Amino acid sequence: MNIGIDATTWCNNRGFGRFTREVLTALFRLDSHHHFTLFVDQPLHGIGQYKNVTVVQVKTSRPTTEAAVADSSRSPFDMLRMYWAVSRCSLDMMFFPAVYSWFPVPRKLPTMLTVLDAIAEHYPELIFPGWRSRLFWAIKMKLAIWSSDRILTISDAAKNEIVQYIGVRPELIDVTSAAPNPLFQRTKDQVEISSARKRANLPPDVPFFIYVGGLAPHKNLHGLLDGFERALDEGHLSNMHLALVGDFKGAGFFSNYESLYARVQASKKLYSRVHFSGFVSDADLVALYSASLAAAMPSYSEGFGLPAVEAMACGAPVLSSDRGALPEVVGDAGVYFDPFSKASISKAMVEMAENVELRSRLVANAVNRARGYTWERAARLAMTYLENMKNGYT
């Protein structure tokens, strides 16, 4: 088969960009005898090594990574240019690794669309800054779903939410997964850890919890601060710090960094303990995960929760919300809490910090569980679904 792929999100640094890069790279490496035609709107680097890949670069007014974000919209003419590029190629099917960058393709072309979660439909007020972006998203999602033959997602929990909040029939949804990059392995190199701490604005030697991801409302970071502050008020976590790792501006998506920063600055308890690290490299993430007491995932919902398995691969257990896909992904490697309860978050943080025996067990569980997630497995599942779509589902 010649499989057309929208790769315009390849350069994005958020979760859907990482999913695109990782799952496509793993697909190219499979011994599948298929060819892949990638449609992009900016140059891709490192693709030339794959002989089964052709890249078609389309000239657009703005790259999708700049236009398809919460506070902007894509040009209809750019989407039309992508349509014509696809229509001129002889393809057997079309695969979109991210619904964010969807554009229309010829209706006769079988299409698989990836929808990583239904958070925008479940919590629209936490995702979009205004009605305009919410309306555009809703229209794009309806058109994308309507024009696709199959939907791909990355967890059973995400599938259930897509059914509930988007209205897709469950028999049309296939489930693969995500995985940590092999780079994510536990390190004990103190020089690397010390350097990473410094770059992340963390004091040397202090114990810390780490959060990695967008600083967006649905990530519930104010709730995490609520729990942390309550634990401090009750005399716990006396020497604990918290690192918030993520792009301050949100890469064009809804961010509440300013309110988080203002809150920390105004609190005598939090001011010296909560550190905004900004965006950090994967190499630094490995060091920070390895040195942390646990990774915090306080979200109201996650389609998968990739930072959780990256942390687990580095030996960090997870302080985990009990919502969305997190219980499914984290399993026996975490301490769970109700993200809507300050008391529940506080109790989980104290338990993780003070129950040494429990944490030791969770560390071992984390490493073992993370081994079960690989991009090769995710790619093989995706390829099976693509082949099934070509051969016809029964």
N, C-alpha and C positions, 0 to 999 in steps of 0.2 A: 504493500500500500504506500501511496504518497500521502502523508498526513500533514495537512496544513496546521500551523500553530501560531497563535497570536503571542508573540514574545515581547510586546511593548512594555510589560511591567518588569522585565529582566533587571533593569537598573534601579528599581525601587528598593529602599532600605527597610520597608515595613515587612510584616509577616507574609503578605501575598507576593511580594517581590522575592523573598527568600524561597517560598514554596515554588515559584516559577523557576528560579535558577536551579534549585536542587532537584526537583522532580524531572525537569527537562534534561539536565545533565545525566541523570541516572537512566532516562529513557534512551538517550543517544548511545549509552554504553551497553545496552542490552543486545544480545545476539538475536535480533528480531527479524532481520532481513527487510525491514521497512525503511522508507526514506522520509525525512522530515523537512518541510519547507517552512521556514520561520519568517514571519512578517513583523518588521520592526520599524520604528520611526526615529531611531538614533543608532549610531554604530555599536556593534557588539564586539567584545574582545574575547579571544580565546576559543572561538567557535571553529576556526579553521582546522583544528586537529581532528574534527569529526568528519569523516568522508561521507557519511550518510545524511549530511545536513546541507541544505541550501538556504542562504539568507537573502530575503528580498527587502531592501530598505525603501520605504515610502517617504517621500518628501511631504512633510506636514508643516503647518504654521507653528505648532508647539508640540513638544513631546508629550505623550500620554501621561508620563510620570509627573508632569507639571499641571496638566489640564484636568485629568480625571481625579480630582480631589474634592474634599467637602466644601471648600469655599470658592470653587470655580466650576467650569463646565467645558466640555470639548466642543470644538467647532464642528457643525454638521458637515462642512466641506471636507474637513480632515477625515471624518468617519467615512464619507463617500470615497475619498481617495483610497482608504484601506479596502473598502468594498471592491473597487475596481481592480486593485492589485490582486486580491484573492480570485476574482472572477476570471482573470487572464491566465491563471495557472490551472493545470490539469491535476486536480486533487481528488482523493477518494473520500476524505472527510475533513472536518475542521475541529480543532481542539482549542478551547480557551482555558488556560490555567488559572485565570482570575476573571470574575465577572466585572471587576472595576474597569477593565479595559475593553469590554465587549463592544463590537461594532457589527452592523448587519453584514451578512454574507448571502450569496445566492441561496434561495430557499430549497433548491434541490440538493444542496450539499449537506449530508448528514453531519450533525454538530453535537459535540459534547461540551457542556459549559460547567466550569468549576465554580461552586458557591461554597465558600469556606465556612460561612455561618449565616445566621439570620438575626444578628445583633441589631442591625440597622432597622429591622422591622419590629423587633421585640422592644427596643429602647430607642426609638428615633430621636427623642428629645435630648439624649445623651451623645448622639453621634453627629447630628447636624446643627450648625449654628443658627439656621433660620429656615423659614418655610420654603424658600426658593430652592435651596439645595436638597431639601427633603423631597420636594415635588419632582425634581429632575431625577433623583435617585429612584423614586418609585416608578416613574415612567420607564427609565432604562431597564430596571429589573423586570418589569412586566414584559417588555419587548424581548429581552434576552431569554427569559424563561419560555415565552411563547414560541420563539424561533428555534429553540434547541430540542433535540431528540432525546438526549439523556442529560442528567445532572450528576456531576461528580462532587463528593464532599469528603471530609477527612475524619469523621467520627460518627458513631451511631447517635450521639447526643445532637450533633449538628444536623444530621438527617431528620431527627424528630422535630427539631425547631423549624427546619425548612418546611416540613409538612404542616406544622401548626401555624406558623406566622406568615409563610409565603403562599401556602396552598398547593404545593406540588404533590402529586400523587406518589406515595412511597415506592411503588413498583418502578418508577422512572428514575430513582436515585441509586447510584452506586457509591460505595464507601471504600476509600483507600485510607492513607494516614500521612502524617508528616514524621520527621525524624531529626535527630541532631546531626550536624556535619561531623565527620570523623575527627575534625580538629578538637571537638569538645571531649576531652579526656582529663581526668584529675591530674593536677600537677602539684608537686611539693617544692618546686623551685622557688626559694624564698627571695631571690633577686628579682625574678619575674613578678612575684606577688607584691613585693615592696614597690616596684616601679608602677605596677597597675594601680595600687592603692593611691599612690601620689597623683597619678593622672586623673583618678576618679574623685579627687578631693577628699579622700578618706584618711583620717589620722593613722599612723602606724600602730600595729599591734592590738587595736581595739576589736572586740567581737562585734559582728554586724550581721543584720539581715539585708538581703539585696532584692530589689525589685528591678526587673528589666522589661521594657516595653514602652508603648506610647503613654504620654501623660494626659490621657483623655478621661472625660467624666465616667464612661462606662467601666474603666479600669478600677474605679472605687478607691483611689489613693487617699481621698479625704477620710474614707472609712478606715483605711489602714492606719492613718495618723490618729484617728479617734481611738483605735484599739491600743496603739503604742502609748498614747498619752494617758489612757486609763490605767494601763499596767504600771506606768511610772508613778501615777497618783497613789496607787495601792502599794507602792514600795518595792515593786519588782523591776527587773531589767535595768538595774542601777548603773551598769557600765555598758549597756547595749547601744549600738548606733544603727542607723538605717541609711542605706544608699539607694537613691532613686536614679536609675540609669535609663536615659531615653532622651530623644531629641526635644529640646525645649519648645521649639516652634511647631512641632507636630507634622512637619513635612507637608503642610497644606491641609491637614486634617484638624478637627476640633481638638483643642488642647486647653486644659485648665491649669497650665504651669503657673500663670501669674497668681491665681488664687492660692495655689499650694505654697508657692514661695512666700507670699504675703503672710500666710498663716504661720509658717515656720519662723519667719522673721519676728512675728509678734509674740511668739511663745517662748517664755524663759526655759521651759522644759525641753522644747524641741529644737531651739535655735542651735545649740552646740552638738546635737545628736543626729540631725537629719541633713544629709548631704546630697545636693543635686549634682550629678556627675556628667550630665549631658550624654551625647552619643559617644560610645567607646568601641574600639575595634574588637573583633572576635577573639584575637589573642589575649587582649586584656580581660574580656569576659571570662575566658577559661580560667585565668588567674583569680579573678574576683569570685566566681562561683566556687572554685576550689578552696578559697580562704573563708568563705561565708559560713555562718551558722546554719542558714537555710535561705532558700529563695521564696519570696512572697508572691502569691498570685491571688490578689483579693477581688478579682473581676466579678461583676454581676453575671457575666456569661463569657464563655470562650468556645470557639469552634473546635479548637484543639488545645492550644496553650503551649506553643513551641518552646518558649523560654523555660518552661517546667522541665521538659525532657533534656534540654541542653544543660540545665543545672544538675539534673539527676545523673547525667553522664559524667559530670565532674565531681560526683560524690556529695552533692548538696541535696538534702531532703527538701520537701516543699511545704510551706505554710499555705494551705490551699483553700480557696472558696469551695463550697460544696455544690456549686451550680455549674450548668453547662457541661462541657466535656471534661472538665478537670478531674472529677473522681474516676472517670473512665480511663484517662491517660495516666494519672499519677498513681492510682491504685494503692498499694501498701507502702508507698514511699512518702506519705505526707500526713500532716495533722490538719484536720478539716475544721472549718468554721462557717457560720452563716454570715455572708457578706453584708447583710442588712442589720447585724447586731454588733454593736460596739463591745458588749460584754463577751460575746463569742469570739471575736477577733482577739481581744485582749487575753482571754484564757488560752487560746491556741498559741499565742506568742510566748506566754509564760511557760507553758508546757514544753514547747520546743527548746526553750533556753535552759530550763531548770531540770528537766528529766533527762539526765545524761544517758541512762540505760536505753530509754526509748529512742533518743536521737541516734545513738550508736547503731541500733537495729535499723532505723530508717535509712541511714547512710548506706548500709550494705544492700538494703532493698532497692534503693535508688539506682545504684550502679547496675545491679542485676536486671532491673526492669527496663532501664534505658537501652540495654543491649537488644531488646526485642524490637526496637524501632530502628529501621534502616531505610535509606532512600531507595535502595535496590528493591526492597520488598514493596515500597509504595509505588515505584515505577512499574513493577511487574503486575501489580493489581490494576493500575491505570491502563497498561497495555492490554491486559485481558479484557477489560471493559470496552476499549476501543475496537478490538478485534471482534468482540461479541456484537457491537453495534454494526460493524460492517457485515457480519454474517447473519444478523437478524436475531433479536431476542425472542425467546419462546414464552 
